[in-house]
Amino acid sequence: MRDIPLPEESFVVIRLSDAERLNVPYLLAMIDDSFVSRPDTIVVPGTRMEYAMQLILTPMIRDLVDESRKARS
């Protein structure tokens, strides 16, 4: 018996603090076997956690970098 479940045995619950800003239908289409449990919550299989983080965080990081560049100009 293992103490920590494998990614295949897990789900990741992602609460979106700004769900209106994200394209939730797009995220659901891109992440296999994901679903919405509440209007601001997406559930993804543990094996898809890294991909989900990439899809959600990459646009946010790009926005931060763009804002930083604009502030320096």
Secondary structure, 3 states (H helix, E strand, C coil): CCCCCCHHHCEEEEECCCCCCCCHHHHHHHCCCCEEEECCEEEEEHHHHHHHHHHHHHHHHHHHHHHHHHHHC
